[in-house]
Amino acid sequence: MELLLNHRTIRKYQQKDISQEDLNIIIESGIRASNTGNMQLYSVIVTRDQVNKEKLSPLHFNQPMVKQAPVVLTICLDINRFNKWCDLNSADHGYNNLLWFVTGVIDSMLFAQNICIAAENLGLGICYLGTTIYNAAEIIEVLKLPKGVFPVTTITIGYPDENPEQIDRLNLKGIIHDEVYTDYDEVAIAGLFAYKEELESSRKYVSENNKQNLAQVFTDVRYKKVDNFFFSEKLLKTIRDQGFDV
C-alpha cells in the first residue's frame, strides 16, 4: 500500500540494464491482472534496441525518456490473436466493433497498471506516456502491428536517476460519490482546484504562458481544442484502418 501511495513518475534513468528475468516477472505480473472473460485481449511490444527507440521517439513528441530508458513497452489492444483462435476452431467471432475495442482498451490498461506496480516493486521507475494514441498510425507502422492490434499506451522503465516531488492529485472529497453521483456547483469546483492553482509550479505555468489562470494553460497551451479535434479524427481513422467497425 505504501508503495502505491508513494508513486512518482520517473523520467530520468540510470544507464543500467534490466535483466530478462526481472522483465519477465514484471510482464507476468501484468498477465495476472483481471480481464474480460479471461480472453486477455492485449499484447506488449518490448523495445530495447536503440535504433528502434530512435524511431519511436518522435512519435512521442521527442520526450527524452523514450531514448534514455533501457526498456520501452508499448501496450496494445489485441483481438488478432483471439480471432485467429476462433477461426482455427470454426467459431464465428464478432469482436471487431466498438464494444470490443473498448473492452480491449480496458483489459490493456489493467495489464499496464499491474506492470507499473510490479516494476516499482522491484525498485524500478516508470513513466506512462499518454502520447501513444496521438500517433497510433505511425506507431502501428514502426511496430508492424497487424489489423486487430492497436497501441493503447507506452511505459518507459528503468532504474531511477532522480527522486522528483510527487505530482499533485485531487483529494478524496473530489473523487468519491456516495451511492449516486453528486454534481459539483461552482463553490465546490473552486474549492477542489484551489490547491492545484496555488502551487508554485502552477503559478509559474500561468506566468510563463501569459495566461490568466491554470485552466487556460490546459485549454490554450497543453491540450488545445484545435489539436483535440485533429487528433480525434486521426485516431478514429486509425481505429477503422485497423479493422474495427466503429
C-alpha positions in Angstrom: 0.0 0.0 0.0 2.8 2.4 0.9 4.4 1.7 -2.5 1.3 2.9 -4.3 0.9 6.0 -2.2 4.5 7.0 -2.8 4.4 6.6 -6.6 6.5 9.1 -8.5 6.8 9.5 -12.3 10.4 8.8 -13.3 11.7 10.5 -16.5 15.5 10.1 -15.9 17.1 6.7 -15.7 20.4 5.2 -14.8 22.3 3.6 -17.7 21.7 0.2 -16.2 20.1 -2.7 -18.0 17.0 -4.6 -16.8 17.6 -8.3 -16.7 15.4 -10.5 -18.8 14.4 -12.4 -15.6 13.1 -9.2 -14.0 11.3 -8.1 -17.1 9.6 -11.5 -17.4 8.5 -11.2 -13.8 7.1 -7.7 -14.5 5.2 -8.8 -17.6 4.0 -11.9 -15.9 2.6 -9.7 -13.1 0.7 -7.8 -15.9 -0.7 -11.0 -17.2 -2.2 -11.8 -13.7 -4.4 -8.7 -13.9 -8.1 -9.1 -14.2 -9.5 -9.1 -17.7 -12.8 -9.8 -19.5 -13.7 -13.4 -19.9 -10.1 -14.5 -19.5 -9.6 -13.6 -23.1 -6.5 -11.4 -22.5 -7.1 -9.0 -25.3 -3.6 -7.4 -25.1 0.0 -7.8 -26.2 3.1 -5.9 -25.4 5.9 -4.9 -27.8 9.3 -4.7 -25.9 11.8 -2.2 -27.3 15.4 -2.4 -26.1 17.2 -1.7 -29.3 18.4 1.9 -29.5 17.7 2.2 -33.2 14.0 1.3 -32.7 13.8 3.7 -29.7 15.0 6.4 -32.1 12.1 5.5 -34.5 9.6 5.7 -31.6 10.9 8.9 -30.1 9.4 11.5 -32.5 6.1 9.7 -32.3 6.1 10.5 -28.6 6.9 14.2 -29.3 10.6 13.5 -28.6 10.2 13.1 -24.9 13.8 12.2 -23.8 13.0 9.2 -21.6 11.9 7.2 -24.7 15.5 7.1 -25.9 17.1 7.0 -22.4 15.1 4.3 -20.7 16.6 0.8 -21.0 13.2 -0.7 -21.8 10.2 0.8 -23.6 6.9 -1.2 -23.5 4.1 -0.5 -26.0 0.9 -1.9 -24.6 -1.5 -3.0 -27.4 -5.1 -4.0 -27.5 -5.1 -7.3 -29.4 -8.1 -9.1 -30.8 -6.0 -10.5 -33.6 -4.8 -13.5 -31.6 -8.2 -14.4 -30.2 -9.9 -14.0 -33.6 -7.3 -16.4 -35.2 -8.0 -19.0 -32.5 -11.7 -18.7 -33.2 -11.1 -19.1 -37.0 -9.0 -22.1 -36.3 -11.9 -23.7 -34.5 -14.7 -22.7 -36.9 -16.1 -20.2 -34.3 -17.9 -17.3 -35.8 -16.4 -14.3 -33.9 -17.7 -10.7 -33.7 -15.1 -8.7 -31.9 -14.1 -6.1 -34.5 -16.5 -3.5 -33.2 -16.8 -0.6 -30.7 -17.8 -2.8 -27.8 -14.7 -5.0 -28.0 -12.4 -2.1 -28.9 -13.4 -0.5 -25.5 -13.2 -3.9 -23.8 -9.7 -4.4 -25.2 -8.6 -0.9 -24.1 -9.8 -1.7 -20.5 -8.0 -5.0 -20.4 -4.9 -3.5 -21.8 -4.8 -0.7 -19.2 -5.3 -3.2 -16.3 -2.4 -5.2 -17.8 -0.4 -2.0 -18.0 -1.1 -0.9 -14.4 0.0 -4.2 -13.0 3.2 -3.9 -15.0 3.8 -0.5 -13.4 3.2 -1.7 -9.9 5.5 -4.8 -10.4 8.3 -2.6 -11.8 8.2 -0.3 -8.9 8.1 -3.2 -6.5 11.5 -4.3 -8.0 12.9 -0.8 -7.4 12.5 0.4 -10.9 10.9 3.6 -12.0 8.2 4.1 -14.7 6.7 6.8 -16.8 3.3 6.3 -18.5 3.1 8.0 -21.9 -0.3 9.3 -23.0 1.2 10.2 -26.4 0.7 6.8 -27.9 -2.8 7.4 -29.2 -1.9 10.7 -30.8 0.4 9.0 -33.3 -1.1 5.5 -33.2 -1.0 5.2 -37.0 2.8 5.8 -37.2 3.5 3.5 -34.2 1.5 0.8 -35.9 3.8 1.1 -38.9 7.0 1.1 -36.9 6.0 -1.9 -34.8 4.4 -3.7 -37.7 1.1 -4.2 -35.9 -1.5 -6.2 -38.0 -5.2 -5.5 -38.1 -6.9 -6.1 -34.8 -3.9 -4.8 -32.9 -3.9 -1.2 -31.6 -1.4 0.7 -29.4 -3.0 1.9 -26.3 -0.3 3.2 -24.1 3.5 3.2 -23.6 5.6 2.7 -20.5 9.2 3.5 -20.0 11.0 1.5 -17.4 14.4 1.8 -15.8 16.4 2.4 -12.6 15.6 5.9 -11.3 18.2 8.6 -11.7 16.1 11.2 -9.9 13.7 11.5 -7.0 11.1 14.0 -8.0 8.4 15.5 -5.9 5.1 13.8 -6.1 2.6 15.3 -8.6 -0.5 16.9 -7.0 -3.7 15.0 -7.0 -7.3 15.9 -6.2 -8.3 14.8 -2.7 -10.8 12.0 -1.9 -13.6 14.6 -1.4 -13.3 15.5 -5.1 -13.4 11.9 -6.3 -15.8 9.9 -4.2 -19.6 10.0 -4.7 -21.7 8.0 -2.2 -24.4 5.9 -3.7 -25.2 8.3 -6.6 -23.2 11.0 -8.5 -23.5 14.4 -6.8 -22.7 17.1 -9.3 -20.4 20.0 -8.4 -21.5 23.5 -8.0 -19.2 26.5 -8.6 -18.2 26.7 -4.9 -17.2 23.0 -4.9 -15.2 23.2 -8.1 -13.3 26.3 -6.9 -12.5 24.6 -3.6 -11.3 21.3 -5.2 -9.0 23.0 -7.7 -7.7 25.7 -5.3 -4.8 23.5 -4.2 -3.6 23.0 -7.7 -3.9 26.6 -8.6 -1.9 27.8 -5.6 1.1 25.6 -6.2 4.2 27.5 -7.1 4.6 25.3 -10.2 1.1 26.2 -11.3 1.7 29.9 -10.8 4.9 29.5 -12.9 3.0 27.8 -15.8 0.4 30.6 -15.8 3.1 33.3 -15.8 5.3 31.7 -18.4 2.4 31.2 -20.8 0.9 34.7 -20.2 -2.5 33.2 -19.1 -5.0 34.4 -16.5 -5.3 31.1 -14.7 -4.3 27.4 -14.7 -7.4 26.2 -16.6 -6.3 28.4 -19.5 -2.9 26.7 -19.5 -4.7 23.4 -20.1 -7.2 24.7 -22.8 -4.9 27.1 -24.6 -1.5 25.5 -24.3 -1.3 21.9 -23.2 -4.4 20.4 -24.8 -5.8 22.9 -27.4 -9.2 22.5 -28.9 -8.0 22.5 -32.4 -5.5 19.8 -31.6 -8.1 17.7 -29.8 -10.3 17.7 -32.9 -7.4 17.0 -35.2 -6.1 14.0 -33.2 -9.6 12.7 -32.6 -10.3 12.5 -36.3 -6.9 10.9 -36.9 -7.5 8.4 -34.1 -10.9 7.4 -35.4 -9.5 6.8 -38.9 -6.6 4.7 -37.5 -9.1 2.6 -35.4 -11.1 1.9 -38.5 -8.0 1.2 -40.6 -7.0 -1.4 -38.0 -10.2 -3.3 -38.8 -12.6 -2.1 -36.1 -16.1 -1.2 -37.2 -16.7 2.0 -35.1 
